[in-house]
Amino acid sequence: MYEKEVLANGLVVVGEEIPHVRSVACGILVGAGVNQETSHNNGISHFIEHMFFKGTKRRSALEIAKTLDELGGRLNAYTDKEATMFYSVVLDSHIFRAMDLLFDIFLNSTIKSKDINLEKKVVLEEIKMYQDTPDELIHDLFITSLWQGHSMGKPILGDKSIIKGLERKDLDAYIQDIYVPNNIVISLAGNFSFQDVIPEIRARFDSMRKQNATIVYEPPTSFPGIKIWKKDTEQVHICLGGNGFSYKDKSRYTLAVLNSILGGSMSSRLFQEIREKRGLAYSIYSYQSYYRNGGLFAIYSGTSLENSRQVVQLIMAELSKIRGGDISEAEIKKAKEHLKGNMVLSLESSNSRMSWNSKNFFYFDKFFTVEDVFSSINAVTLEDVTSIANTLFLPEKLCLTAIGPFTNEDHFSGIL
């Protein structure tokens, strides 16, 4: 059963009661990510996420950890391109203690200057670790190349020089502007009573001053072309893709079907052609990402330097086939069932349901059921898929990025 409550200050609380489970997930989603940052504070959303766990007026960082261990649950947070999520997952019998801990962290973090200086070292090490992981780094470099100059093209972890220069006043100003009621969704899912938790939420959040976050979401402009980074790696890591669709564009369902066919599973065309038939790569897949003001699709592969050009040529050949209409109704049907099955399995836990509902309200201000999404997937036609392919897969619209031990800048010249 779905329920919704809007506090007097505009903060939205949503809940899904699932009586057959023994857990409860509670999350606080804030519209705070790189899309809300500027070139002067890139990485501040992620840094604040870290700082909220350094202690509150009631608890030290150690006491936070000990309380969580006593509950036998999970307490964590993450930052993505457009939002930061703070969440807990516990046994249903511990829901109120978990809420007290989570709300204390969110509302009462002290953010001391000495902790800021210490956490800068932690985040800088996190950035170094990420830069030493090329199969992850390439996806950031791809977005940076595709959406040059736009906030969405900036890394979530931030720029080293900006992180080093962050001060308490910077964090306070960002929290005051972004951590406001109309930019927050509290979501719960699991074995609990919505009406029982609402008084506790009101008691903690009613005092937040009514304020609207003034965020302008400009769509990113894409920059096609080829960009390579020389790095002493064993493999070349490749991302090839371009613009996709936003969360609010129903064409995203068509792209999801197309993605499943192209590289979304072990039976997909790219996996079969490049890995199974030719043995040119261990990892080859495609994906799509949706955001408030835009989206993207990408194809990733990791392969040896000597095979890298051939791999890209094979990817381009497959995109050309699809543009030409080389797709069957059987492939469309299989892709739809694959998407629906994956979706159901991904929503089996209280945590996943909590996250799903919070994002639906963040982007759409409404609940979506599994059946709603199934209906949109089932409505996709073969003609829709071919049309989308001819819109997105044109060589002159594609962006190719790669990291590897290149000996010259023209390694992929003439391939797009």
C-alpha positions as CSV (number, residue, x, y, z in Angstrom):
1,M,0.0,0.0,0.0
2,Y,1.3,3.4,-1.0
3,E,0.9,6.5,1.1
4,K,2.0,10.1,0.9
5,E,2.1,13.1,3.3
6,V,3.3,16.6,2.6
7,L,4.5,18.6,5.6
8,A,3.5,22.3,6.0
9,N,7.0,23.4,4.8
10,G,6.6,21.4,1.5
11,L,8.7,18.3,2.4
12,V,7.3,15.2,0.9
13,V,7.1,11.9,2.8
14,V,6.2,8.7,0.9
15,G,5.7,5.1,2.2
16,E,5.1,1.7,0.9
17,E,3.9,-0.9,3.5
18,I,5.1,-4.4,2.7
19,P,3.8,-6.7,5.5
20,H,5.4,-9.9,4.3
21,V,9.0,-8.7,4.9
22,R,10.8,-8.3,8.2
23,S,12.9,-5.2,7.3
24,V,12.3,-1.5,6.9
25,A,14.3,0.9,4.8
26,C,14.2,4.6,5.4
27,G,15.9,7.1,3.1
28,I,16.3,10.9,2.8
29,L,16.8,11.9,-0.8
30,V,18.1,15.5,-1.5
31,G,18.4,17.0,-4.9
32,A,22.2,17.6,-4.3
33,G,24.6,16.4,-7.0
34,V,26.9,17.7,-9.7
35,N,23.9,19.1,-11.6
36,Q,23.3,21.5,-8.7
37,E,27.0,22.5,-8.5
38,T,29.0,25.1,-10.3
39,S,32.6,25.1,-11.6
40,H,33.6,26.7,-8.3
41,N,32.3,24.1,-6.0
42,N,32.4,20.8,-8.0
43,G,32.5,17.9,-5.5
44,I,30.8,19.7,-2.6
45,S,27.7,17.5,-2.7
46,H,29.7,14.3,-2.2
47,F,31.9,16.0,0.4
48,I,28.9,17.0,2.5
49,E,27.7,13.5,2.3
50,H,30.9,12.4,4.0
51,M,30.8,15.2,6.6
52,F,27.3,14.2,7.8
53,F,28.8,11.0,9.3
54,K,31.6,12.8,11.3
55,G,29.4,13.4,14.4
56,T,26.3,15.2,15.6
57,K,25.4,17.3,18.6
58,R,24.3,14.1,20.4
59,R,26.7,11.5,18.9
60,S,30.3,11.2,18.0
61,A,31.3,9.3,14.8
62,L,32.2,6.3,16.9
63,E,28.8,6.4,18.7
64,I,27.1,6.5,15.3
65,A,28.9,3.4,14.3
66,K,28.2,1.6,17.6
67,T,24.5,2.4,17.5
68,L,24.3,1.0,14.0
69,D,26.1,-2.2,15.1
70,E,23.6,-2.6,18.0
71,L,20.8,-2.4,15.5
72,G,22.4,-5.0,13.2
73,G,21.5,-3.0,10.1
74,R,23.0,-0.8,7.4
75,L,23.4,3.0,7.5
76,N,25.0,4.6,4.4
77,A,24.8,7.3,1.8
78,Y,25.7,7.9,-1.8
79,T,25.9,10.8,-4.2
80,D,25.1,10.6,-7.9
81,K,24.7,13.2,-10.7
82,E,21.5,14.7,-9.3
83,A,20.9,13.6,-5.8
84,T,22.3,12.5,-2.5
85,M,20.7,9.7,-0.6
86,F,21.1,9.0,3.2
87,Y,19.5,5.7,4.2
88,S,19.2,2.9,6.8
89,V,17.9,-0.6,6.5
90,V,17.0,-2.5,9.7
91,L,14.8,-5.1,11.2
92,D,11.2,-3.9,11.5
93,S,11.5,-3.9,15.3
94,H,14.2,-1.2,15.2
95,I,12.5,1.2,12.9
96,F,12.2,4.1,15.4
97,R,15.8,3.8,16.7
98,A,17.0,3.7,13.1
99,M,15.0,6.8,12.2
100,D,16.3,8.6,15.3
101,L,19.9,7.9,14.2
102,L,19.3,8.8,10.5
103,F,17.4,12.0,11.3
104,D,20.1,13.0,13.8
105,I,22.8,12.6,11.2
106,F,20.8,14.6,8.6
107,L,19.6,17.4,10.8
108,N,22.3,17.8,13.5
109,S,25.7,17.2,12.0
110,T,28.2,19.5,13.6
111,I,30.7,19.8,10.6
112,K,33.7,20.9,12.5
113,S,36.7,22.5,10.8
114,K,39.2,19.9,12.1
115,D,36.9,17.2,10.6
116,I,36.7,19.0,7.3
117,N,40.5,19.1,7.0
118,L,40.7,15.4,7.9
119,E,38.0,14.4,5.4
120,K,39.7,16.3,2.6
121,K,42.5,13.8,2.9
122,V,40.0,10.9,2.7
123,V,38.3,12.3,-0.4
124,L,41.5,13.1,-2.1
125,E,42.6,9.5,-1.6
126,E,39.2,8.3,-2.9
127,I,39.8,10.4,-6.1
128,K,43.3,8.8,-6.5
129,M,41.8,5.3,-6.1
130,Y,39.2,6.1,-8.7
131,Q,41.8,7.4,-11.1
132,D,43.7,4.1,-10.7
133,T,40.6,2.2,-11.8
134,P,40.5,2.8,-15.6
135,D,37.4,0.6,-16.2
136,E,35.5,3.0,-13.9
137,L,37.3,6.2,-14.7
138,I,36.5,5.9,-18.5
139,H,32.8,6.4,-17.9
140,D,33.5,9.8,-16.2
141,L,35.9,10.8,-19.0
142,F,33.2,9.9,-21.5
143,I,30.6,12.1,-19.9
144,T,33.2,14.9,-19.5
145,S,34.0,14.7,-23.2
146,L,30.3,14.3,-24.3
147,W,29.0,17.2,-22.1
148,Q,32.0,19.5,-22.1
149,G,31.5,22.6,-20.0
150,H,28.2,21.5,-18.4
151,S,27.9,20.7,-14.7
152,M,26.7,17.1,-15.6
153,G,30.0,16.6,-17.3
154,K,31.9,17.2,-14.0
155,P,33.0,14.2,-11.8
156,I,30.9,13.4,-8.7
157,L,34.0,13.2,-6.5
158,G,35.0,16.7,-7.6
159,D,38.2,18.5,-8.6
160,K,41.2,18.0,-6.4
161,S,42.0,21.7,-6.2
162,I,38.4,22.6,-5.3
163,I,38.3,19.9,-2.6
164,K,41.5,21.2,-1.1
165,G,40.1,24.8,-0.9
166,L,36.7,24.0,0.6
167,E,35.9,25.8,3.9
168,R,33.1,25.6,6.4
169,K,31.4,28.6,5.0
170,D,31.2,27.0,1.6
171,L,29.5,23.9,3.0
172,D,27.1,26.0,5.1
173,A,26.1,28.1,2.1
174,Y,25.4,25.1,-0.1
175,I,23.4,23.3,2.6
176,Q,21.3,26.5,3.2
177,D,20.5,26.8,-0.5
178,I,20.0,23.1,-1.5
179,Y,19.0,21.2,1.7
180,V,15.6,22.8,1.8
181,P,12.1,21.1,2.1
182,N,10.9,21.3,-1.5
183,N,14.2,19.6,-2.5
184,I,13.9,16.7,-0.1
185,V,11.9,13.4,-0.2
186,I,11.7,11.1,2.8
187,S,10.8,7.5,1.7
188,L,10.1,4.4,3.7
189,A,9.4,0.8,2.6
190,G,8.9,-2.4,4.4
191,N,7.0,-3.8,7.4
192,F,5.9,-0.7,9.2
193,S,2.8,1.5,9.7
194,F,3.0,4.8,7.8
195,Q,0.6,6.5,10.2
196,D,2.8,5.5,13.2
197,V,6.0,7.1,11.8
198,I,4.5,10.3,10.5
199,P,4.3,11.9,14.0
200,E,8.0,11.2,14.5
201,I,8.9,12.7,11.1
202,R,6.8,15.8,11.8
203,A,8.4,16.3,15.2
204,R,11.9,16.3,13.5
205,F,11.2,18.1,10.2
206,D,8.4,20.5,10.8
207,S,10.8,23.0,12.1
208,M,12.7,23.2,8.8
209,R,12.0,26.7,7.4
210,K,9.8,26.7,4.3
211,Q,12.2,27.5,1.4
212,N,12.4,26.6,-2.2
213,A,15.6,25.6,-3.9
214,T,16.1,27.8,-7.0
215,I,17.8,25.4,-9.4
216,V,17.9,26.0,-13.1
217,Y,18.3,22.7,-15.0
218,E,19.8,23.5,-18.4
219,P,20.0,20.6,-20.9
220,P,23.6,19.7,-21.8
221,T,25.0,20.2,-25.3
222,S,26.8,17.2,-26.8
223,F,30.3,17.3,-28.3
224,P,30.9,14.4,-30.7
225,G,34.4,13.3,-31.7
226,I,37.3,11.3,-30.4
227,K,39.3,11.8,-27.2
228,I,42.0,9.5,-25.9
229,W,44.1,9.5,-22.7
230,K,47.5,7.9,-22.6
231,K,47.9,5.8,-19.6
232,D,50.2,2.8,-18.8
233,T,47.4,0.1,-18.6
234,E,47.2,-3.5,-19.6
235,Q,44.1,-2.9,-21.7
236,V,42.5,-0.1,-23.6
237,H,39.2,1.0,-22.0
238,I,36.7,2.3,-24.5
239,C,33.4,4.2,-24.2
240,L,31.4,5.0,-27.3
241,G,28.0,6.7,-27.2
242,G,26.0,9.9,-27.3
243,N,22.9,11.7,-26.1
244,G,20.0,9.7,-24.9
245,F,16.7,10.8,-23.2
246,S,15.7,12.4,-20.0
247,Y,13.6,10.7,-17.3
248,K,10.5,12.5,-18.5
249,D,10.9,11.4,-22.1
250,K,8.9,8.3,-22.8
251,S,11.4,7.4,-25.6
252,R,13.6,6.1,-22.8
253,Y,11.6,2.9,-22.8
254,T,12.4,2.4,-26.5
255,L,16.0,3.0,-25.8
256,A,15.9,0.5,-22.9
257,V,14.6,-2.2,-25.3
258,L,17.2,-1.2,-27.9
259,N,20.0,-1.3,-25.2
260,S,18.9,-4.8,-24.2
261,I,19.3,-6.0,-27.8
262,L,22.6,-4.2,-28.4
263,G,24.6,-5.0,-25.3
264,G,22.4,-5.4,-22.2
265,S,22.7,-9.1,-21.7
266,M,24.9,-12.2,-22.4
267,S,22.8,-13.0,-25.5
268,S,23.1,-9.4,-26.8
269,R,24.5,-8.7,-30.2
270,L,27.8,-7.1,-29.0
271,F,28.5,-9.7,-26.3
272,Q,28.0,-12.5,-28.8
273,E,29.9,-10.9,-31.7
274,I,32.8,-9.5,-29.8
275,R,33.3,-11.8,-26.9
276,E,31.7,-15.2,-27.8
277,K,32.5,-15.4,-31.5
278,R,35.8,-13.5,-31.7
279,G,37.3,-13.5,-28.2
280,L,38.3,-9.9,-28.6
281,A,37.2,-8.7,-25.1
282,Y,36.2,-10.1,-21.7
283,S,34.0,-7.1,-20.9
284,I,31.6,-5.6,-23.5
285,Y,28.2,-4.1,-22.6
286,S,26.0,-1.1,-23.3
287,Y,23.9,1.0,-20.9
288,Q,21.7,4.1,-20.7
289,S,21.5,6.8,-18.1
290,Y,18.5,9.2,-17.5
291,Y,18.6,12.6,-15.8
292,R,16.2,15.5,-15.3
293,N,17.4,17.5,-18.2
294,G,19.0,14.9,-20.5
295,G,20.4,11.5,-20.8
296,L,23.0,9.3,-22.6
297,F,23.7,5.9,-23.9
298,A,27.1,4.3,-24.0
299,I,28.9,1.1,-25.0
300,Y,31.9,0.0,-23.0
301,S,34.6,-2.5,-23.8
302,G,38.0,-3.4,-22.4
303,T,40.4,-5.0,-24.8
304,S,44.1,-5.1,-25.8
305,L,45.6,-2.2,-27.7
306,E,46.1,-4.3,-30.9
307,N,42.4,-5.3,-30.8
308,S,40.9,-2.0,-29.9
309,R,40.4,-0.5,-33.3
310,Q,38.8,-3.7,-34.5
311,V,36.4,-3.7,-31.5
312,V,35.3,-0.2,-32.3
313,Q,34.8,-1.1,-36.0
314,L,32.6,-4.1,-35.0
315,I,30.6,-1.9,-32.7
316,M,30.1,0.7,-35.5
317,A,29.1,-2.1,-37.9
318,E,26.4,-3.3,-35.4
319,L,25.0,0.2,-35.0
320,S,24.8,0.5,-38.8
321,K,22.9,-2.8,-39.1
322,I,20.4,-1.7,-36.5
323,R,20.0,1.7,-38.2
324,G,19.2,-0.2,-41.4
325,G,16.4,-2.1,-39.8
326,D,18.2,-5.4,-39.1
327,I,16.1,-6.2,-36.0
328,S,13.4,-8.9,-35.7
329,E,10.2,-8.9,-33.7
330,A,11.6,-11.9,-31.8
331,E,14.5,-9.8,-30.6
332,I,12.0,-7.1,-29.5
333,K,9.9,-9.6,-27.6
334,K,12.9,-11.1,-25.9
335,A,14.3,-7.7,-24.9
336,K,11.0,-6.7,-23.3
337,E,10.8,-9.8,-21.2
338,H,14.4,-9.4,-20.2
339,L,13.7,-5.8,-19.0
340,K,10.6,-6.8,-17.1
341,G,12.3,-9.7,-15.4
342,N,15.3,-7.6,-14.3
343,M,13.0,-4.9,-13.0
344,V,10.9,-7.2,-10.8
345,L,14.0,-8.9,-9.4
346,S,15.7,-5.5,-8.7
347,L,12.7,-4.5,-6.6
348,E,12.5,-7.5,-4.3
349,S,14.0,-5.8,-1.2
350,S,12.7,-3.0,1.0
351,N,15.7,-0.9,0.3
352,S,15.2,-1.1,-3.5
353,R,11.5,-0.2,-3.1
354,M,12.4,2.8,-0.9
355,S,14.8,4.1,-3.4
356,W,12.5,3.5,-6.3
357,N,9.7,5.4,-4.7
358,S,11.9,8.3,-3.6
359,K,13.3,8.8,-7.1
360,N,9.8,8.6,-8.7
361,F,8.7,11.5,-6.4
362,F,11.9,13.4,-7.0
363,Y,11.5,13.3,-10.7
364,F,7.7,12.9,-11.2
365,D,6.0,13.7,-7.9
366,K,4.0,10.5,-8.2
367,F,4.0,6.7,-7.5
368,F,4.8,4.3,-10.3
369,T,3.8,0.7,-10.1
370,V,5.6,-2.2,-11.8
371,E,2.5,-2.5,-14.0
372,D,2.8,1.1,-15.1
373,V,6.3,0.5,-16.3
374,F,5.4,-2.9,-17.9
375,S,2.7,-1.0,-19.9
376,S,5.3,1.4,-21.3
377,I,7.7,-1.3,-22.2
378,N,5.0,-3.4,-23.9
379,A,4.0,-0.4,-26.0
380,V,7.4,-0.2,-27.7
381,T,7.3,-1.3,-31.3
382,L,9.9,-2.4,-33.9
383,E,9.3,0.8,-35.7
384,D,10.0,2.8,-32.5
385,V,13.3,1.0,-32.0
386,T,14.5,1.6,-35.6
387,S,13.5,5.2,-35.5
388,I,15.4,5.8,-32.2
389,A,18.5,4.0,-33.7
390,N,18.4,6.3,-36.7
391,T,18.2,9.3,-34.4
392,L,21.0,8.4,-31.9
393,F,23.4,6.1,-33.7
394,L,24.5,8.4,-36.5
395,P,28.4,8.4,-36.6
396,E,28.5,12.2,-36.6
397,K,26.7,12.3,-33.3
398,L,28.9,9.9,-31.5
399,C,31.6,10.5,-28.9
400,L,34.5,8.0,-28.5
401,T,36.7,8.1,-25.5
402,A,39.5,5.7,-24.5
403,I,42.2,5.2,-22.0
404,G,45.2,3.1,-22.7
405,P,48.9,2.7,-23.7
406,F,48.5,4.6,-27.0
407,T,51.5,5.4,-29.0
408,N,49.8,8.1,-31.2
409,E,46.8,10.4,-31.0
410,D,45.4,9.1,-34.3
411,H,44.8,5.5,-33.2
412,F,41.0,5.7,-33.9
413,S,41.3,8.2,-36.8
414,G,38.6,7.8,-39.5
415,I,36.6,5.3,-37.4
416,L,33.5,7.5,-36.8
